[in-house]
Amino acid sequence: MTKRKRQQGYYTKRMKSVQEGSNEEVLLADIRSLLQRSKIDDAGVTSNNESSATDSEAPFERFSQVEVKIAALSSIGDGLGFSSSKSDHVFVVPFTLPGDVVEARVVTQFANDHYTLTDFVSILKPSPQRNDDLVRCPYFAKCSGCQFQMLSYEDQLAHKKSIVEKAYRNFSNLPIEMIPLVGDTIGSPLQYGYRTKLTPHFDGPPGSRLRRGRKDGSEQPGFEQVPPIGFMVKGTRKTMDIEDCPIATDAVREGLKQERNRVAEEISKYKRGATILLRETTTKAPTQPQDPPATTDDPQSISNETDSSNQPRQAQQTNPSPTCTTTTKTYITDQNATATEHIGPYTFLNPAGAFFQNNNSILETFTSYIRSHILPASPSTASTLTLTNTRKPPKPIKHLIDTYSGSGLFSITLSPLFTTTLGIDISSTSIASASLNAAQNAIPNATFTTGDAADIFAEAKTRYGDGDGADECVVVIDPPRKGCDEGFLRQLLGFRPKRVVYVSCNVHTQARDVGVLVRGGREGWGLEREEGKAGGDVGTTEKEVERGGEVDGGKVDGDGSGAGNGKGMPRVRYRIESLRGFDFFPQTGHVEGVAILQRVDDDEGNE
């Protein structure tokens, strides 16, 4: 047996396709970009391609240590660098920054793709950007949760802007001139103590997985001691014991402490591992200013009295406000219990186990930004006169269609801008929560319906008409990390709303989908790419995109499956009005993306 076979799983030739939008695909794009830049930088220094190829086929021993100089920071938060002996091979090292010289431990090498995954061991020479005094967590550089605690927040925001830029450069399949400048990332008011949800876990006792599937009636093994309760060690499936998490809110941190104690006391009851839900819930109650703050013996509760301006009430207040509010934050562990969130004047009730954004501190800023950009800017007087002489003035947008609406975050917070808001989700549970929240907030113009994935805009077409009625509509999209599927994008282009707001927790699948909308569905919808080819130059120019409809004479085939509505309407496409990231998760490599799109009408096509 050869050494390569003995080390299967370490020395790897990729056999399966890379999932679109996954960290692996994003990492491959960054690695190829770095290798390309390295070749350009090294031009004239060496041209011995045969030697370089041979070098790539000679792996380091697994778990051997190698000195690496970090050259770039990837979009998934890991450093990318080179060793002095392998200039054509990238080492991926977590918890590092450009300029760091580090000791790394070899884990897995992907020979065909010219990179190796490693574990971080130690800093040999720190980067000028590194400031380890900023680190607040004793588990940092081991726990998989955070990547950037040693990086200033200003630099974190700058890096996240570059993530959005690279996403559209690598995955949108658009010419660079059709991608606007990305706005500066909007930061979180809280950089620590912001997470309103944690899900620590512990594994089952040794041997439990092997015996779980047996049908011989043998008893499952129990725990001989309390197992590690926490999160994964970076790059492994091993759980590390976490006693505290400083990026969580105070209530959730208290919950982690209490639940760890409970599991330790009840460990004999468990035969398997378990995941623990810790979800913050907030209640606000009016109090008289002369009354002392509400107290509770509940260890889950943390109270804070505020006045009507939502500022912390001072210990000595000479002229107290006539209306005060006591805010009490507690944690929930029951998936089906109701969690309460407050965003500005709005209150949201959701099952604790259901999805809701995990950083409440940024949500008011986030929804305010979308509120100020969801409608087109009002034209100036001069442009209005010109518009009147050339074409009909645009219809005002009156209706909001909130797809993937969940519990109604956008439908409710944006409702004052519209005559009607329609929330659509394929989950009946989400629709029930959204309807409850609309009633809770007395929103008369918001309705919600369970959509059929095969005809997601059926209710919208019934209400607003199939055709010109879409001129008065804006659609908000907030899909899961995998983005939109081809069927949804076809239906969206067929419905042809005047504007689209695309919100995403994965800017790479967002870039892919936005590229489809800008191209109007050309080139295989951009949803099928050859393995390992992440966007990039597809030979498309801005003019070619504008002429997309000429492939079929500027008309859709009539079956509704193209970029029109199947009634002979012109091919529909959009232009990107703005792109910006929001930092929902400080200290991590994640960034939330917001793209604002405007439909390009026939008389705008060549402007």
RADADA-V77518 format. One record per residue. N is the residue number from 1. RES is the residue in one small letter. PHI is phi in radians with two decimals (NA if undefined). Layout:
N&RES&PHI + N&RES&PHI
This chain:
1&m&NA + 2&t&-1.32 + 3&k&-1.07 + 4&r&-1.10 + 5&k&-1.24 + 6&r&-1.09 + 7&q&-1.78 + 8&q&-0.98 + 9&g&1.68 + 10&y&-1.85 + 11&y&-1.63 + 12&t&-2.12 + 13&k&-1.81 + 14&r&-1.02 + 15&m&-1.87 + 16&k&-1.89 + 17&s&-1.20 + 18&v&-1.51 + 19&q&-1.21 + 20&e&-1.09 + 21&g&1.37 + 22&s&-1.33 + 23&n&-1.01 + 24&e&-1.13 + 25&e&-1.16 + 26&v&-1.10 + 27&l&-1.08 + 28&l&-1.05 + 29&a&-1.09 + 30&d&-1.16 + 31&i&-1.13 + 32&r&-1.12 + 33&s&-1.12 + 34&l&-1.15 + 35&l&-1.10 + 36&q&-1.13 + 37&r&-1.11 + 38&s&-1.12 + 39&k&-1.11 + 40&i&-1.15 + 41&d&-1.13 + 42&d&-1.55 + 43&a&-1.00 + 44&g&1.60 + 45&v&-1.45 + 46&t&-2.60 + 47&s&-2.32 + 48&n&-1.46 + 49&n&-1.14 + 50&e&-1.14 + 51&s&-1.10 + 52&s&-1.11 + 53&a&-1.11 + 54&t&-1.10 + 55&d&-1.05 + 56&s&-1.18 + 57&e&-1.51 + 58&a&-1.95 + 59&p&-1.30 + 60&f&-1.27 + 61&e&-1.11 + 62&r&-1.08 + 63&f&1.25 + 64&s&-1.28 + 65&q&-1.87 + 66&v&-2.42 + 67&e&-1.50 + 68&v&-2.26 + 69&k&-1.76 + 70&i&-1.39 + 71&a&-1.85 + 72&a&-2.70 + 73&l&-1.92 + 74&s&-1.33 + 75&s&-1.30 + 76&i&-1.74 + 77&g&1.72 + 78&d&-1.67 + 79&g&-1.35 + 80&l&-2.13 + 81&g&-2.67 + 82&f&-2.23 + 83&s&-1.63 + 84&s&-1.17 + 85&s&-1.72 + 86&k&-2.41 + 87&s&-1.40 + 88&d&-1.90 + 89&h&-2.43 + 90&v&-1.71 + 91&f&-1.82 + 92&v&-1.68 + 93&v&-2.20 + 94&p&-1.22 + 95&f&1.10 + 96&t&-2.23 + 97&l&-2.29 + 98&p&-0.96 + 99&g&1.76 + 100&d&-1.16 + 101&v&-1.96 + 102&v&-2.30 + 103&e&-1.71 + 104&a&-2.20 + 105&r&-1.85 + 106&v&-1.17 + 107&v&-2.06 + 108&t&-2.45 + 109&q&-1.93 + 110&f&-1.89 + 111&a&-1.10 + 112&n&-1.13 + 113&d&-1.74 + 114&h&1.08 + 115&y&-2.62 + 116&t&-2.33 + 117&l&-1.47 + 118&t&-2.36 + 119&d&-1.76 + 120&f&-1.26 + 121&v&-1.94 + 122&s&-2.85 + 123&i&-1.61 + 124&l&-1.62 + 125&k&-2.55 + 126&p&-1.35 + 127&s&-1.22 + 128&p&-1.02 + 129&q&-1.37 + 130&r&-1.36 + 131&n&-2.42 + 132&d&-1.20 + 133&d&-1.20 + 134&l&-1.37 + 135&v&-1.21 + 136&r&-1.93 + 137&c&-2.01 + 138&p&-1.20 + 139&y&-1.68 + 140&f&-1.09 + 141&a&1.39 + 142&k&-2.26 + 143&c&-1.14 + 144&s&-1.43 + 145&g&-1.26 + 146&c&-2.01 + 147&q&-2.07 + 148&f&-2.14 + 149&q&-1.10 + 150&m&-1.54 + 151&l&-1.95 + 152&s&-1.03 + 153&y&-1.15 + 154&e&-1.01 + 155&d&-1.23 + 156&q&-1.06 + 157&l&-1.13 + 158&a&-1.12 + 159&h&-1.12 + 160&k&-1.21 + 161&k&-1.11 + 162&s&-1.17 + 163&i&-1.08 + 164&v&-1.11 + 165&e&-1.03 + 166&k&-1.17 + 167&a&-1.04 + 168&y&-1.31 + 169&r&-1.22 + 170&n&-1.63 + 171&f&-2.15 + 172&s&-1.47 + 173&n&1.01 + 174&l&-1.96 + 175&p&-1.12 + 176&i&-1.04 + 177&e&-1.26 + 178&m&-1.69 + 179&i&-1.88 + 180&p&-1.23 + 181&l&-1.07 + 182&v&-1.41 + 183&g&-1.23 + 184&d&-1.06 + 185&t&-1.14 + 186&i&-1.51 + 187&g&-1.44 + 188&s&-1.45 + 189&p&-1.00 + 190&l&-1.97 + 191&q&-1.69 + 192&y&-2.32 + 193&g&1.18 + 194&y&-1.89 + 195&r&-1.29 + 196&t&-1.63 + 197&k&-2.58 + 198&l&-2.32 + 199&t&-2.32 + 200&p&-1.14 + 201&h&-2.57 + 202&f&-2.44 + 203&d&-1.47 + 204&g&-1.24 + 205&p&-1.15 + 206&p&-0.95 + 207&g&1.52 + 208&s&-1.18 + 209&r&-1.22 + 210&l&-1.21 + 211&r&-1.63 + 212&r&-1.06 + 213&g&-1.53 + 214&r&-1.29 + 215&k&-2.01 + 216&d&-1.55 + 217&g&1.39 + 218&s&-1.15 + 219&e&-1.29 + 220&q&-1.15 + 221&p&-1.18 + 222&g&-1.76 + 223&f&-1.47 + 224&e&-1.58 + 225&q&-2.70 + 226&v&-1.19 + 227&p&-1.37 + 228&p&-1.04 + 229&i&-2.08 + 230&g&2.97 + 231&f&-2.30 + 232&m&-1.25 + 233&v&-1.17 + 234&k&-0.91 + 235&g&1.37 + 236&t&-2.36 + 237&r&-1.81 + 238&k&-1.61 + 239&t&-1.54 + 240&m&-1.88 + 241&d&-1.33 + 242&i&-2.14 + 243&e&-1.53 + 244&d&-2.71 + 245&c&-2.39 + 246&p&-1.26 + 247&i&-1.48 + 248&a&-1.46 + 249&t&-1.17 + 250&d&-1.03 + 251&a&-1.12 + 252&v&-1.21 + 253&r&-1.11 + 254&e&-1.10 + 255&g&-1.08 + 256&l&-1.07 + 257&k&-1.10 + 258&q&-1.16 + 259&e&-1.24 + 260&r&-1.08 + 261&n&-1.15 + 262&r&-1.10 + 263&v&-1.07 + 264&a&-1.04 + 265&e&-1.28 + 266&e&-1.91 + 267&i&-1.05 + 268&s&-1.15 + 269&k&-1.41 + 270&y&-1.63 + 271&k&-1.95 + 272&r&-2.36 + 273&g&-1.25 + 274&a&-2.70 + 275&t&-1.90 + 276&i&-1.83 + 277&l&-1.55 + 278&l&-2.22 + 279&r&-2.16 + 280&e&-1.33 + 281&t&-2.31 + 282&t&-2.18 + 283&t&-2.07 + 284&k&-2.17 + 285&a&-2.30 + 286&p&-1.22 + 287&t&-2.39 + 288&q&-1.36 + 289&p&-1.06 + 290&q&-1.40 + 291&d&-1.31 + 292&p&-1.22 + 293&p&-1.00 + 294&a&-1.08 + 295&t&-2.07 + 296&t&-2.66 + 297&d&-1.54 + 298&d&-1.24 + 299&p&-1.18 + 300&q&-1.40 + 301&s&-1.75 + 302&i&-2.30 + 303&s&-1.90 + 304&n&-2.64 + 305&e&-1.63 + 306&t&-2.25 + 307&d&-1.61 + 308&s&-1.17 + 309&s&-1.48 + 310&n&1.19 + 311&q&-1.74 + 312&p&-0.99 + 313&r&-1.24 + 314&q&-1.28 + 315&a&-1.09 + 316&q&-2.13 + 317&q&-2.23 + 318&t&-1.29 + 319&n&-2.17 + 320&p&-1.13 + 321&s&-1.17 + 322&p&-1.20 + 323&t&-2.17 + 324&c&-2.16 + 325&t&-2.25 + 326&t&-1.70 + 327&t&-1.77 + 328&t&-2.09 + 329&k&-1.95 + 330&t&-2.29 + 331&y&-2.01 + 332&i&-2.12 + 333&t&-2.03 + 334&d&-1.54 + 335&q&-0.98 + 336&n&-1.66 + 337&a&-1.22 + 338&t&-1.65 + 339&a&-1.77 + 340&t&-2.01 + 341&e&-2.12 + 342&h&-2.08 + 343&i&-2.20 + 344&g&1.03 + 345&p&-1.44 + 346&y&-1.76 + 347&t&-2.08 + 348&f&-2.15 + 349&l&-1.95 + 350&n&-2.53 + 351&p&-1.03 + 352&a&-1.02 + 353&g&-1.49 + 354&a&-1.41 + 355&f&-1.26 + 356&f&-2.72 + 357&q&-0.94 + 358&n&-1.64 + 359&n&-2.21 + 360&n&-1.15 + 361&s&-1.13 + 362&i&-1.77 + 363&l&-1.17 + 364&e&-1.18 + 365&t&-1.10 + 366&f&-1.08 + 367&t&-1.21 + 368&s&-1.15 + 369&y&-1.08 + 370&i&-1.14 + 371&r&-1.05 + 372&s&-1.47 + 373&h&-2.08 + 374&i&-1.24 + 375&l&-1.75 + 376&p&-1.16 + 377&a&-1.13 + 378&s&-1.21 + 379&p&-1.22 + 380&s&-1.23 + 381&t&-1.04 + 382&a&-1.10 + 383&s&-1.19 + 384&t&-1.16 + 385&l&-1.10 + 386&t&-1.10 + 387&l&-1.07 + 388&t&-1.09 + 389&n&-1.37 + 390&t&-1.95 + 391&r&-2.77 + 392&k&-1.13 + 393&p&-1.12 + 394&p&-1.19 + 395&k&-1.21 + 396&p&-1.19 + 397&i&-1.45 + 398&k&-2.00 + 399&h&-2.20 + 400&l&-1.86 + 401&i&-2.02 + 402&d&-1.83 + 403&t&-1.48 + 404&y&0.89 + 405&s&-1.23 + 406&g&0.99 + 407&s&-1.56 + 408&g&1.68 + 409&l&-0.95 + 410&f&-1.37 + 411&s&-0.97 + 412&i&-1.47 + 413&t&-1.25 + 414&l&-1.73 + 415&s&-1.00 + 416&p&-1.09 + 417&l&-1.44 + 418&f&-2.24 + 419&t&-1.20 + 420&t&-2.41 + 421&t&-2.21 + 422&l&-2.15 + 423&g&-1.69 + 424&i&-2.23 + 425&d&-2.64 + 426&i&-1.43 + 427&s&-1.65 + 428&s&-1.17 + 429&t&-1.12 + 430&s&-1.11 + 431&i&-1.12 + 432&a&-1.10 + 433&s&-1.15 + 434&a&-1.11 + 435&s&-1.11 + 436&l&-1.08 + 437&n&-1.20 + 438&a&-1.09 + 439&a&-1.19 + 440&q&-1.02 + 441&n&-1.73 + 442&a&0.93 + 443&i&-1.75 + 444&p&-1.34 + 445&n&-1.74 + 446&a&-1.89 + 447&t&-2.25 + 448&f&-2.36 + 449&t&-2.51 + 450&t&-1.38 + 451&g&-1.64 + 452&d&-1.64 + 453&a&-0.98 + 454&a&-1.33 + 455&d&-2.61 + 456&i&-1.17 + 457&f&-1.74 + 458&a&-1.00 + 459&e&-1.15 + 460&a&-1.12 + 461&k&-1.13 + 462&t&-1.13 + 463&r&-1.33 + 464&y&-1.92 + 465&g&1.63 + 466&d&-1.77 + 467&g&2.48 + 468&d&-1.13 + 469&g&-1.07 + 470&a&-1.18 + 471&d&-1.11 + 472&e&-1.77 + 473&c&-2.10 + 474&v&-2.14 + 475&v&-1.95 + 476&v&-1.78 + 477&i&-2.06 + 478&d&-2.47 + 479&p&-1.43 + 480&p&-1.20 + 481&r&-1.00 + 482&k&-1.25 + 483&g&1.43 + 484&c&-1.56 + 485&d&-1.51 + 486&e&-1.07 + 487&g&-1.06 + 488&f&-1.13 + 489&l&-1.11 + 490&r&-1.08 + 491&q&-1.16 + 492&l&-1.10 + 493&l&-1.15 + 494&g&-1.20 + 495&f&-1.30 + 496&r&0.97 + 497&p&-1.11 + 498&k&-1.15 + 499&r&-2.39 + 500&v&-2.34 + 501&v&-2.00 + 502&y&-1.90 + 503&v&-1.83 + 504&s&-2.64 + 505&c&-1.53 + 506&n&-2.33 + 507&v&-1.19 + 508&h&-1.38 + 509&t&-1.25 + 510&q&-1.07 + 511&a&-1.05 + 512&r&-1.03 + 513&d&-1.21 + 514&v&-1.09 + 515&g&-1.01 + 516&v&-1.08 + 517&l&-1.19 + 518&v&-1.24 + 519&r&-1.39 + 520&g&1.27 + 521&g&1.53 + 522&r&-1.32 + 523&e&1.01 + 524&g&1.12 + 525&w&1.14 + 526&g&1.22 + 527&l&-1.69 + 528&e&-2.17 + 529&r&-2.18 + 530&e&-1.09 + 531&e&-0.93 + 532&g&1.47 + 533&k&-1.70 + 534&a&-1.80 + 535&g&1.02 + 536&g&1.45 + 537&d&-1.40 + 538&v&-1.87 + 539&g&1.31 + 540&t&-1.76 + 541&t&-1.87 + 542&e&-1.04 + 543&k&-1.14 + 544&e&-1.14 + 545&v&-1.13 + 546&e&-1.09 + 547&r&-1.59 + 548&g&-0.90 + 549&g&-1.18 + 550&e&-1.23 + 551&v&-1.02 + 552&d&-2.17 + 553&g&1.29 + 554&g&1.41 + 555&k&-2.13 + 556&v&-1.43 + 557&d&-1.16 + 558&g&1.76 + 559&d&-1.72 + 560&g&1.35 + 561&s&-1.58 + 562&g&-1.54 + 563&a&-1.72 + 564&g&-2.19 + 565&n&-1.86 + 566&g&1.41 + 567&k&-2.10 + 568&g&1.32 + 569&m&-1.38 + 570&p&-1.07 + 571&r&-1.03 + 572&v&-1.81 + 573&r&-2.58 + 574&y&-2.24 + 575&r&-2.02 + 576&i&-1.47 + 577&e&-1.49 + 578&s&-2.78 + 579&l&-2.36 + 580&r&-2.77 + 581&g&-1.81 + 582&f&-2.19 + 583&d&-1.64 + 584&f&-1.34 + 585&f&-2.32 + 586&p&-0.98 + 587&q&1.35 + 588&t&-2.09 + 589&g&-1.52 + 590&h&-1.51 + 591&v&-2.49 + 592&e&-1.60 + 593&g&-1.91 + 594&v&-2.21 + 595&a&-2.03 + 596&i&-1.84 + 597&l&-2.12 + 598&q&-2.14 + 599&r&-1.14 + 600&v&-1.67 + 601&d&-1.52 + 602&d&-0.94 + 603&d&-1.42 + 604&e&-1.83 + 605&g&-0.94 + 606&n&-1.97 + 607&e&-1.32
